[in-house]
Every structure is written in structure tokens, then in C-alpha cells.
Amino acid sequence: MTTHDVRLTAPGLYTAAGTDPGDLWEALVAGKDTRRPVAELAGPWPEFDAAYLVDDPDAATLGVHRRVLRTSEKQARMALYGARLALAGPAEAGPVGGPGWGLYLGLPTVDEELLRFSVLEGLHRAAGSPAEVAALYGREVPPFSGLSHLNSTAAAHISAVFGLTGAMAAYSPFSDAGLTALIDGALSIAEGENEAALIGAVSPKVHPLLFVQYEELGWNGAVPGEGAAFLLAERADGGPDRTDGPRAGAAAPGARLAGYGRAFGAAEEDRAEALAEAVHTALEMAGTDADGIGWVLPDAAWTHTTARAQEAALDRVFAGAAERPAHFTGERATGVLGPAHPLAHTLLALHGLAIGRRLVADGDAAREEPLPAPRALVLACGARGQVGAVVLEGAEK
């Protein structure tokens, strides 16, 4: 079977730091505090009263009818906005959408509060009277609440707005979902299933019930953030019907997905080994070794288990390297973005590869320095033992 190199470009990033990777890069270098106070979180989130929030996009920003807002959660609207940001450049270069355009999404679980128990009891008591049930629904149940609780609405809205009718898939709910979407979306191009694929991931919205989910999984006090990260995957040669090279609609020149590795369901005691093995697989596929990596972007460690697993895995991978590359996370300007975090790191890596620079931690800010090798390693470490690694490769400088 013929395979094709896959080019990643058209970054669309919506976080508390701004609406593109350059904004995030600058916020990190400046040490900018992008948090906003959130009074209602002071009780359920005892460690802080601020979070990395984004504005809820309105219908004009999204370019949709206002009725769409009634059938979607904030996280679905963040996803639609991220998709719009990513496709703005490609749309200027030619038609977007059609049966050759796929969609691959990493989505969180819905965090909307369920109906109060008193409402459920009232519905039970009124079950014999359709008029009373209708009145109760009118008073207590938000319109389209059933639709807005479905993660699939994010995929449906994006597909409908941009006409993406090729092969597609959605993954949920943990941080590995975004990296899985990236890998599978790129594979759909490499194997000829799609001509182009929009790949993205979105965070949960910050909500008091999010604390309950995080705490049950071993939350370490990391501050949550909201946002979406999207990009476009396409064949590096532009495809058989194009004579002008790849679709050049984005500011960034793009990079190649050179290798990947992943595993699912690793037990806590095996997670470091599984992640190290995934990294070795990605390096081998990319035709390089530990010395060929210029920058490492690990997943945001919102549990102690994740932090320990990633550190142990990186120790194993780079034990024999001449020099361990700098590792860095954008968490200080975005918060923890759930499924969107590894994809936000991917976009940050694409930006660094394009300019030949990397960021390293420097107190409360970050400093730039030359990228010693044109490759970046991005990791994902899901809460249930899912791990992933991708090697991104830019042009030699």
C-alpha cells in the first residue's frame, strides 16, 4: 500500500493566552498571568478562586445561527471556534470541505449539571398528566438539554458548518484523546483515506462538577483551563490533483508527523514502561534516536501518577543521550486543558519548529533559545492508562 508523508499546518488555538500559538508563545515568555477570578469555584475548588477561562463564543463569532447555541455546550462551541480559526487560512487558498475532508476530535465528557432530584420526583408524580409534565418541563428543563449533553454535537456542528463529510472519528474523555485524534487523522491522510483532515481537541468547561471528576481520578491541585486546539493534516505533496503543492493557507509552514507510538490500559505500575515504549516506537518510526530530539513537551501533569510516570519514562528514554533536551509545558499560561493539552503542545511545537526556537522554564516565565535539532516530542498520559507519543519534524535549518 502506498503511504504519504503528512504535513501539519493551519494552527487554530483558543486559550486564555489568545487565539493562536504565537499569542501563547509570547504570553509564556512574558510570564503573563492569564487567569480570571471565578467566585463560584471558591467552594468546590478549595485551592484557588481563579482559572484559565475563555469567553463563550457567540453566534456572530462562530458564524452560525443563534439556534445552534441552544443545542450545544460551551465546550462544543469552543471546538467550533477552534475549527473556524484553523480553517480560515485554508479557506482563502481554495474550497474547504467535501467527501475528501475528514474530522478527528478529542472531546471531554460533558460537565453540565443534571436535573435536580426534586425535579425528577416531580416528573414521576406528574407522569399521569401530560399537561403537568409539559408545564414542569417548561419551568425546569432547559430547551434542547438532551442535545446539549451529547459530545457528538461538537462533531455534528463542525461537520455541518464546514461540509466535512469524509472519514471521521471522535475520542473521549481524557488527555490522550487529542493525541489519538492527531495520530488517526494523520494516518487517514497517509493511507489515502482522506485528502485532508481537520484534527482538534477541546477542554472541559470549568464548572464546579469538574472538581468531582478530577478529585476521583487523583487531582493534584493543578489549575484547570478552557480552550481548543486545531490543525489541518494533508499530504505533503499536495495530492494527485494538485499542481501547486500543498494547500498553503496558514502562516506557519507546517511540519511532518514523523513517528508515533501509543498504548492503552496500562496499569499504574506499568505506565512509565508503556510510555517509554511508546516513545521508543515513535523515535524508531521517525528514523532517529534520543539525541535527535530537540524539545520535549510532556502532558500537563494534573495527577501525581501522571507526573511520576512521565518523569520515569523520560529518564529511561534519555538515559543514554549525550544531552537531555529541555522539556516544557504551556500549563502556566493555559491551565490544564484535558484532551486539548497535547494538541496545544503540538501547535506550540509547530511554532517552535517553524522559527527554529524552543522555550525553557525560567522562573515564572520562559526564555527562548535555539532549537538544537529539528524535532519535537509531544506526550500524552491519560488517567486510565492510555499513553501516546508523537515526533514532529521540521525542515533542517
C-alpha positions in Angstrom: 0.0 0.0 0.0 1.3 3.4 -0.9 1.8 5.8 2.0 2.3 9.5 2.0 4.2 12.0 4.3 1.7 14.0 6.3 2.1 17.8 6.7 0.6 19.5 9.7 -0.3 23.2 9.4 -3.1 25.7 9.8 -3.0 26.1 13.6 -6.1 27.3 15.4 -5.6 27.7 19.1 -8.1 29.3 21.5 -6.8 29.6 25.1 -6.7 32.2 27.9 -3.5 33.5 26.2 -5.1 34.3 22.9 -6.2 32.8 19.6 -3.0 31.4 18.0 0.3 29.7 19.0 2.2 33.0 18.7 0.0 34.5 21.4 0.7 31.6 23.7 4.4 31.8 23.0 4.5 35.5 23.8 2.4 35.1 27.0 4.8 32.3 28.2 7.9 34.4 27.5 6.4 37.4 29.3 5.2 35.4 32.3 1.7 36.9 31.7 -0.9 35.8 34.2 -3.9 34.9 32.1 -6.2 33.6 34.9 -9.5 35.2 35.7 -11.2 35.2 39.1 -14.1 32.8 39.4 -16.0 33.4 42.6 -18.3 30.3 42.3 -15.3 28.0 42.3 -14.1 29.1 45.8 -16.1 26.3 47.5 -15.8 23.3 45.2 -12.2 24.2 44.2 -10.6 24.9 47.6 -7.1 25.6 46.3 -7.9 28.7 44.3 -10.5 31.1 43.1 -9.2 31.8 39.6 -8.9 29.7 36.5 -7.8 30.0 32.8 -11.1 30.8 31.2 -12.0 31.8 27.7 -15.1 33.8 26.5 -18.0 31.7 25.4 -18.1 32.3 21.6 -21.4 33.9 20.4 -23.2 33.2 17.2 -21.6 36.0 15.3 -18.1 34.8 16.3 -19.0 31.3 15.3 -20.7 32.3 12.1 -23.8 30.2 12.8 -27.5 30.8 13.6 -28.2 31.6 17.2 -30.3 28.5 17.5 -27.0 26.5 17.3 -26.1 28.0 20.7 -29.2 26.4 22.2 -28.2 22.9 21.1 -24.6 22.9 22.3 -22.5 23.1 25.4 -19.7 25.7 25.8 -17.1 23.0 25.1 -18.8 22.3 21.7 -18.8 26.0 20.9 -15.1 26.2 21.8 -14.5 23.3 19.4 -16.4 25.0 16.7 -14.4 28.2 17.2 -11.1 26.3 17.1 -12.2 24.7 13.9 -13.1 28.1 12.4 -9.7 29.5 13.4 -7.8 26.6 11.8 -9.8 26.6 8.6 -9.7 30.4 8.0 -6.3 30.2 6.2 -7.0 27.1 4.1 -10.4 28.6 3.0 -8.5 31.5 1.5 -6.4 29.1 -0.6 -9.3 27.2 -2.1 -12.6 25.3 -1.3 -12.8 23.7 2.1 -14.9 20.6 2.7 -16.4 17.7 0.8 -16.1 13.9 0.9 -12.3 14.0 0.9 -12.2 16.1 4.1 -12.2 14.2 7.4 -12.7 15.3 11.0 -10.9 13.8 14.1 -11.8 15.1 17.5 -10.7 14.6 21.1 -13.6 15.5 23.4 -14.1 15.6 27.2 -17.1 14.4 29.0 -20.0 16.8 29.4 -19.8 18.6 32.7 -23.4 20.1 32.7 -25.3 19.7 35.9 -28.0 17.1 35.8 -31.6 17.7 36.7 -32.2 18.2 40.4 -33.7 15.2 42.2 -36.7 17.3 43.2 -37.5 17.8 39.5 -37.1 14.1 38.8 -39.5 13.4 41.7 -42.0 16.0 40.3 -41.9 14.4 36.9 -42.6 11.0 38.4 -45.6 12.3 40.4 -46.9 14.1 37.3 -46.4 11.1 34.9 -50.1 10.5 34.6 -50.9 14.1 33.4 -49.3 15.1 30.1 -50.2 18.8 30.8 -48.5 18.8 34.2 -45.4 17.1 32.7 -45.3 19.7 29.9 -45.6 22.5 32.4 -42.8 21.1 34.6 -40.5 20.7 31.6 -41.3 24.3 30.6 -40.3 25.6 34.0 -37.4 23.3 35.0 -35.7 21.8 31.9 -33.6 23.9 29.6 -34.5 23.8 26.0 -32.6 21.2 24.0 -30.9 19.9 27.2 -30.8 16.4 25.8 -29.0 17.5 22.7 -26.6 19.8 24.5 -25.5 16.9 26.7 -24.1 15.0 23.8 -20.5 15.3 22.9 -21.4 14.3 19.4 -22.9 17.7 18.8 -19.4 19.1 18.6 -18.6 16.9 15.7 -22.0 17.4 14.1 -21.8 21.2 14.2 -18.3 21.3 12.8 -19.1 18.9 10.1 -22.3 20.7 9.1 -20.8 24.2 9.2 -17.7 23.3 7.1 -19.1 20.5 5.0 -16.6 17.9 6.2 -18.1 14.6 5.0 -15.0 12.4 4.8 -13.9 9.7 7.2 -14.1 10.9 10.8 -13.9 9.8 14.4 -14.2 11.2 17.9 -12.4 10.1 21.1 -13.1 10.8 24.8 -12.6 11.8 27.5 -9.0 12.0 28.8 -5.9 13.9 27.7 -4.8 11.1 25.3 -7.9 11.7 23.2 -6.4 14.7 21.5 -3.2 12.9 20.6 -5.2 9.8 19.4 -7.2 12.1 17.1 -3.9 13.5 15.8 -2.4 10.1 15.1 -5.6 8.6 13.5 -6.2 11.8 11.5 -2.7 11.8 10.1 -3.0 8.1 9.3 -6.2 8.8 7.3 -4.1 11.0 5.1 -1.0 8.8 4.9 -3.1 5.8 3.9 -5.2 7.8 1.3 -8.5 7.6 3.2 -8.8 11.4 3.3 -7.4 14.2 1.2 -7.3 16.5 4.2 -8.3 16.1 7.8 -9.3 18.7 10.4 -7.9 17.5 13.7 -8.8 19.1 17.0 -9.5 18.7 20.7 -11.3 20.7 23.3 -11.1 21.1 27.1 -13.9 20.6 29.5 -15.5 23.9 30.5 -14.6 25.0 34.0 -17.5 24.0 36.2 -17.9 23.0 39.9 -18.7 19.4 38.9 -15.3 19.2 37.1 -13.7 19.1 40.6 -15.6 16.0 41.4 -14.3 14.2 38.3 -10.7 15.3 38.8 -10.7 14.5 42.5 -11.9 11.0 41.9 -9.0 10.4 39.5 -6.3 11.8 41.8 -6.3 15.5 41.2 -3.0 17.1 42.4 -4.3 20.7 42.6 -3.4 21.8 39.1 -5.5 24.7 37.8 -8.0 23.9 35.0 -8.2 25.8 31.8 -10.5 26.1 28.9 -9.7 26.1 25.2 -9.5 24.3 21.9 -6.6 23.3 19.7 -7.0 22.5 16.0 -4.8 21.9 12.9 -5.0 20.6 9.4 -3.3 17.4 8.2 -2.7 17.0 4.4 -0.4 15.1 2.1 3.0 16.9 1.9 2.9 16.6 -1.9 -0.5 18.2 -2.1 -2.3 15.2 -3.5 -2.6 13.8 -7.0 -4.9 16.5 -8.3 -2.9 19.5 -7.2 0.0 21.0 -9.2 0.8 23.9 -6.8 2.0 21.8 -3.8 0.1 21.5 -0.5 -2.7 23.8 0.4 -0.8 26.9 1.7 -3.4 28.8 3.6 -1.7 29.1 7.0 1.0 31.4 8.3 3.1 28.5 9.7 4.9 26.4 7.1 3.9 23.2 8.8 5.9 20.2 9.9 5.8 16.5 9.3 4.4 13.9 11.6 7.5 11.6 11.6 6.6 8.9 14.1 4.1 7.9 16.8 3.6 5.3 19.5 0.7 4.6 21.8 -0.7 2.0 24.3 -3.9 1.6 26.1 -4.9 0.5 29.6 -1.5 0.3 31.3 -1.8 -0.3 35.0 -0.4 2.4 37.3 2.8 0.4 38.0 3.3 -0.2 34.2 2.5 3.3 32.9 6.1 4.6 32.8 7.3 1.5 30.9 4.3 1.8 28.5 5.1 5.4 27.8 8.8 4.8 27.4 8.0 2.0 24.9 5.6 4.4 23.0 8.4 7.0 22.8 10.9 4.4 21.5 8.4 3.3 18.9 7.8 6.9 17.8 11.6 7.5 17.6 12.2 4.4 15.5 9.4 5.3 13.1 10.9 8.7 12.8 14.3 7.3 12.0 16.0 9.0 14.9 17.0 8.4 18.5 17.0 10.3 21.8 19.8 12.6 20.5 17.7 13.6 17.6 15.0 15.3 19.8 15.4 19.0 20.3 12.4 19.7 22.6 10.1 17.6 24.8 6.6 18.7 25.6 5.1 16.3 28.2 1.4 16.2 29.1 0.1 18.5 31.8 0.5 16.5 35.0 -2.8 17.1 36.8 -2.3 13.9 38.8 0.7 12.7 40.8 0.6 9.4 38.9 0.9 11.1 35.6 3.8 13.3 36.8 5.7 10.3 38.1 5.1 8.1 35.0 6.2 10.8 32.6 9.4 11.7 34.6 10.3 8.0 34.9 9.6 7.4 31.2 11.8 10.4 30.1 14.6 9.2 32.4 14.5 5.8 30.7 14.4 7.2 27.1 17.1 9.8 27.5 19.4 7.9 29.9 22.0 7.3 27.2 21.6 10.6 25.4 24.5 13.0 25.1 22.3 15.7 26.5 18.8 15.5 27.7 16.6 18.0 25.8 14.6 20.7 27.5 11.1 19.7 28.5 8.4 22.3 28.8 4.7 22.7 29.3 2.4 25.6 28.5 0.3 25.0 31.5 1.4 28.2 33.3 -0.5 30.3 30.6 -3.3 27.9 29.7 -4.1 25.8 32.8 -4.7 22.1 32.3 -6.7 21.6 29.1 -7.6 17.9 29.3 -7.9 16.4 25.8 -6.7 19.7 24.2 -3.4 19.9 26.1 -1.3 17.6 24.0 -2.7 19.2 20.8 -1.9 22.7 22.2 1.6 21.4 22.8 1.7 20.2 19.2 0.8 23.6 17.9 3.4 25.2 20.2 6.0 22.7 18.8 5.0 23.5 15.2 5.6 27.2 16.0 9.0 26.4 17.5 10.0 24.2 14.6 9.0 26.9 12.2 11.2 29.5 13.8 14.0 27.2 15.0 13.4 28.0 18.6 12.2 26.4 21.8 11.0 27.5 25.2 12.6 26.5 28.6 11.3 27.3 32.0 12.8 30.4 33.6 11.2 31.2 37.0 7.7 32.4 36.5 8.3 33.0 32.8 10.0 31.2 29.9 13.0 32.0 27.8 13.7 31.3 24.2 16.8 29.5 22.9 17.8 27.9 19.6 16.3 24.6 18.8 19.3 22.2 18.7 17.5 19.6 16.5 14.6 20.0 14.2 12.4 17.5 16.1 10.0 17.8 19.0 8.5 15.0 21.1 4.9 15.5 22.4 3.5 13.2 25.1 0.0 12.3 26.3 -0.7 10.3 29.5 -4.4 9.6 30.1 -5.9 9.0 33.5 -6.9 5.4 32.8 -3.5 4.2 31.5 -3.7 5.4 27.9 -0.3 6.8 26.7 0.9 8.3 23.5 3.9 10.0 21.9 4.4 11.7 18.6 7.6 13.0 16.9 7.2 16.2 14.9 9.9 17.1 12.4 10.5 20.4 10.8 12.8 21.4 7.9 16.5 21.4 8.6 17.8 24.9 9.3 
